[in-house]
Each structure stands twice: as C-alpha cells, then as structure tokens.
C-alpha cells in the first residue's frame, strides 16, 4: 500500500479545518494549522508535504503573502488558494505573483478539492523530476567546465613541452645535450600517457558493470609491488606492504586494482622532496568478509580545509606536483561501485593515512 499524500490546510476557522480533515482523512494525510507561524513550522517538520491549501483572509498575514514566502522556502509544495469569489482582487494578485497553482471557492465542494489535489500531485511529481534533472544537468555542466580546463592544461602542457624540446633538439649536436632533450620529451609523453589512462579509468567506472570473481589480494598487489619497489629505490622511499587474508573474498578485480594503484601513486608522488626519512606503508587485512586497506605516507600532507574536496573531479590540493585531477575521484567512484568507504587523516608536513573498507560481494 502506497503512503498517503501529505496535505497542509491553513485556516483561522477551526470548524473549517475539522470539516476538511473529516472529509479527506481516509485518502490523504491531512495536517492543519490555524495561523501562518504554525503552518511554517509544520512545513519545516514535514518537507515532504505536497499540497498546501490556505484561506486568503488570514489574520496577521494574508494567504497571498504566506504563499509568496513559502514559494522561496518550500518551492516544491503546490499552493492552492481557498477564497470567496468576492476576493477577486486577491486572486488576481496571487496569480500575478505566481504564488498559486489553483484557487477553489468557499464554501468548497469535496469533488473540487479532490480534483485540485489530483492535479496538484501531478504537478508536484513533474516538478520534482525536473528539479532532479536540473541538478544532474548542473553537475554535468560543472564537470564539463572542469574537463575543458583539464584538457587545455593537462594535454596542452605536455604537448608544449614536447614541441619545445623538439625545436631545441633540432639545433643540438652534442650527444649529452641531446640525451637531456630526449629525457624531457619522455617526461612529457609519460604525463600524456598517465592522463589518457586516468580518463580511461574514469569512463570505465562510469559505464562499466560489475564482474565478480574471487580475489586473492596477494595477486592483486603482486604486479603493483614490482612497479613501486623500483620507484621506492629510485626515489629513496621505504616501501612496506603486508597482506593478511582470512577466507574467501569476492569483488571486481579492475576497480580494486585501480584503488590500490591510485593510492600508492599519490603516496609516492606527494612525498616531502627534501626529507631523508620518506616511507610508504600499505596494510591489507581481510576478515569476516570485509577488506580493510591502509595506505600511509610521510608526505606533505593535506590542509584540513582541503580534505573534504580532494575527491572532487579535477581537484588538486597541491601545486608542487602536477596531477590529472582524476586520481582520488576515480578512487571514490570505484569504491561507490563496490559499496566501499574511505577515510582520510592527514597532518601537514607529516603525512597522510587513507583507510579503505570494502565488503565482499
């Protein structure tokens, strides 16, 4: 059985409220108020109210003024005026201000009220869907703006570097200088490659379906460990990885690997450059069908005011290292796909710890 539509009726004459509620209580959930302050309080307590009836002639504040107020504070509630035909000026005023959906004459007839509720409910549902679509459209528009900036910055930057190195190389005869130019070109190409792979991960997460398999975390980490062991030697970062898996764990391999790779990549990327005690630690514990992953680093840390934003698309918390702006956003998207959670603890210039929990599927 579906939940009854909630309706608020505001009228300073108690007998009208009693009659209204008695006539409609079997089909609708009726809330009543004898004054505007009480009506506002009820609307605040019950934001799911779909239809508001109000008598035009209210003490202190007219029905028109009340509707004008809640049009801003409770825009989805559909407003219906109850008034006598002698209040023509009030009706015109309400319509011109766009504050009412319908008006019903007093004394009202039950059939007119029921018809007005049915039409108002259709309007409410249509507006609710439109509001959701508008929010989704605004989100997409914001992401498109960020994407346009990201493309111009993260693709044109490496391309400009590559073209510059090529132009310089055309006038170089010295082998050592040529090798230096080739090294600069390689860095630019790697940045482009990383960006393209990040975009691929992003769209795979947005469109992909789950592919459930039994997960051996030792195998998931094995490939990444080989890569990051080399990085730890090159960058003089101590790397420690420990894995304890108790029992069978089922999940999607691809987003799991993405989560590990992005968290490890950030842990290495944002180390304190001049520190002599750099380290990255990953701990994986799987017990009772839940995987808990810790990634700890001795890096530059994150400002407390930035922690809530680091998972936003294209967000960069630090200008010392160039990133694609996809990394932690992709981590968050992957965790959403796996019903996982992530927590962050960070101290500026001391390091950051990410804690990830993922249930077995």
N, C-alpha and C positions, 0 to 999 in steps of 0.2 A: 504494500500500500504506500503510495507516494505521500510525502509530507505536505500538509496543508499550506496554502499560500498565506503569508502573514500580511495583515492589513491593519493600518492605523486609522482610527476615526477621531477627529478632534472637533469638539463641540462643547460650548459652555452650558448647554442644557442637558442635565443628566438623563432625563427621560428619553431624549433622542438617542443617546449612547446605548441605553438599555434596549430600546426597540431595535436598533441596528444590530447589536450583538445577538439578540434573541432570534432574529430572522436569519442570520447568516452563519452562526457559530458551528453548525453541523458540517458545512462545506469549507469554511475558512477559519483560520486562527485570527481572531479579532482582538486587537489591543485598542484601548480607548484613553483619551486624555481630555480633561476639562479646560485646559489652558495651554498656551504655547510653550512655556518653560518645561512643563511636564512632557509635552509632545517631543521636544528636542531631546530630553533625557531618554525617552523610550527609543527614539531613533538611534541614539548613541549606543544603547544597550542591545539593540536588535538591528544591526546594519543590513540584515537580510530582508527587511520589510520591503515589499514590492510596490504596494499601492498605499497612498495617503489621501484620505478624504478629509476635507476641512470646511467648516462653515465659514462663510465670508465675514459675518458680523460677530467677531470675537472681541472681548474686552482687552484693552491694552495694545494689541497688535492685530490687524485685520488678517483675514485669510490670504489676501494678496501679498502682504508683507511677509507673512510666515513662509509662503511658498517661495518668495524671492530669496529668503535666507537659506532654506534647505536645498534650493536648486544648486547652491555652491557647496554646502557642507555634505549633502547626501544626493548627489546628482542622479543616481540610478533610480531612486524611488519615484514612481509615476504619480503625478499630482492631479487630483480631481476636486473641483470646487463644488460645494453644495450651497445653493443660493436661490433666493426667490427671483422671479423674472423682473421684479421691481428694481433689483440691483443691477440694471443693465450697465451702468457706468463702471461698476466694479468688475463685471465680467469682461468688458472691453479692455479695461486696464490690465487685468490678469493675462488676457490673450496677447495684448501688445507687448507685454514684458516677457512673454514666452514662458510663463510660470505654470501653466496648467495644460493638461492633456485633454481633459473633457470638463464639462460642467453639467451637473444634474440639478434639476429644480427641486425645491422644497414646497410642500411635503413630498418626499421621494416615494417612488414605487419600486417594489422589490425587483421586478423584472428589469427596470432601468439600471439599478445598481449592479445586478448580476452581469448584464451586458457590458456595462462600463468596466467591471473588474476583468472580464474575459479579454476585452480589447486592450486594457492596460497591461495585463500579464503578457500578451503577445509583444507589446511594445517594449516591456521590460526585458524580455528574453532577447529580442533583437538588439537592443542597446547594449546588453551585457556582452553578447557575442562580438558586437562592434568594438566595444571597449577592449576586449581581449585581443582582437585582431589589430587594433591600433597600437597596443603595447608591443605586440610581436613585430609590427611594421617598424615602430620606432627603434626597437632593439636591432633589427636587421639594418636599418638606416645608419645607426651608430657604428655597427660593425663594418659596414661598407665604407664609411668615412675613415675609420681606423685602418681598414685594409688598403685604401688608396694611399694613405700616408705611408703605411708599411712598405708597400710595393716601391714607392718612389725612394724611400730611404734605404731599404734593405736589399733591393735589387740594383738600383742605380749606383749606390755607394760602391759595392764591389766591382761593378762594371767600369765605373770611372777609374778606380784603382788599377784595374786590369789594362784599360786603354792607356793610362798614363805610363805604366811600366813598359808597355809595348812600344810606345813612342820614344821613351828614353833608351830602350834596348836597341833601337834601330841605329843609334849613333855611338854605341859602345863596342869597342874592340877587345877590351880587357876581359879575360875569362872570369876572373873573380867578381868583377862588377856585373857581368852577365849572369852569373850564378845568383847574385844578390837580387837582380831583377826577376829571375825565374822564381825565386823564393817568394817575392812579393806577389807575383802572379798566382802562385799556388795558394797562398793565403786567401786571395780574393775569390778564387774558384771554390775553395772549401767553404767560404762563407755563403756563396750562392747555393752550393750543394746542400748545406745544412738548412738553409731557408726553404728550399724546394721540398726536402724531406719532411720538414715541420708542417708545411702546407698539406702534404700528402697525408700525414698523420691526422691533421685537423679534419679534413674531409672524410677520411676513413671512419673516424669516430662519429661524425655527424650522420653518416649514411649507413654505416655498417650494421650487420646483425651479429648477434652472439654466436660463437662457435665453441661449444663447451667440450673440454677434454680434461683428463686427469692431469694435474700439474705436479711436476717434480721441480721444486724450487732450485735444487742444485743444478739442474739442466738449464733452467731459465737464466740463472746467474752466470753459468759457465762461460758463455760467449762474451757477455759484458765484462766479466772478470779479466779475460785475456786482454781486452782493449784497454781497460782502466788500469791494469797493472803496468802496462807500458807507459801510460800517461803519468802514473804516480812516480815512475823512475825519472822520466824526462823533467817533470815539474817539481821533483823532490817533495812529494806529498805522500805521507804514510797512509797506506790503504789497508783496512782491516774489514773482512767480511766473514760473518758467521751465520750459519743456517741450521735451524733445528726444526724438522718437520715430523710431526706425530700424527700419522694417519693419512687417509686419502683426502685430497683437496681438488675440487673441480671448479674450473673457471675458464675464461677465454685467454689464450696464451698471448695474442697480439697486444691487447691493451695492458696486460700485466707487464710485458717486456717494455712497452712504452713508458710506463710509470717508473720502473727501475732506471731506465736509461736517462730519462729527463732529470730525475732527482740526483743521480750520480753526476751527470753532466754539470748541473748547477753547482753541486758541492765542489767540483774541481774548478769551475770557471770563476767562482767568486771567492777564492782564497785571498788572504792578505798577501800582496805581492812581496813585501819585504820581510815577512815572517820567516823565522828559522825553525818553527815548530808547526808545520802545516800537516793536517791529517783529515782523512775522511773515513768514517766508520759506517758500515751497513750491518744491521742485525735483522734477521728474518726468523720469526717464531710462528709456527703453525700448530695450534692446539684447539681441540674441540670444534673443528670446522671453521676456525677463524684465523686468517693470516694477519700478523701484526709486523709491520716493517718500520724500522727506524733508520733514518739517514742523518748522520751527524757530521758537521764540518767545523773547522776552526777559521771560518771565513770572515768576510767583512761585516756580516750581519745585516739585519733589515730594521729600518726605523719602525718604531711601534705604530706610527700613523700610517705606514705603508702596508702593514701586514694584511689588512682587510682588502687590499687592492691587488695583491700580487698574482691572484688567479684570474684577473680580468684579461680579456683578449688584447694583445699588443702592449700590455703594460710592462714597463721596465722600471725597476726600483733603483737602478744604479747606472750611472753614465760611464763608469770606468771600463766596463765590458760591454761589447755590442752583442745583443741577442736578437732573436727573431720576434720575440713577444708572443710566441705560440707555446713555449715550453710548459709552464705551470698551468696555463689554460687547458692544454691538452691533457695534463695530468688530472685536473679536476673533471674534465669531460669523460676521461677513461674511468675514473672512479664512480662517476654517476652511472655509467653503463654497467658497472659491476656491483652497484649498491654499496660502494665503499665510502669511507670518510677520511679526511686528512686534517691534521692539527699542526700548528706551527708555533715553535718557541724560538725566539731569537734575541740576542744581545748584541748591540752594535759594537763592532771590532772584536768580538769574542767568538761568534759563530752562531749557527742555526741548526735546529733539530726539527726534522719533519717526521711525524708519526702517522702512518697509514694503516687503516684496518679494513680488511676485505673479507666478507663471509664466503664460505664455499657455496656453490650453487647446486 
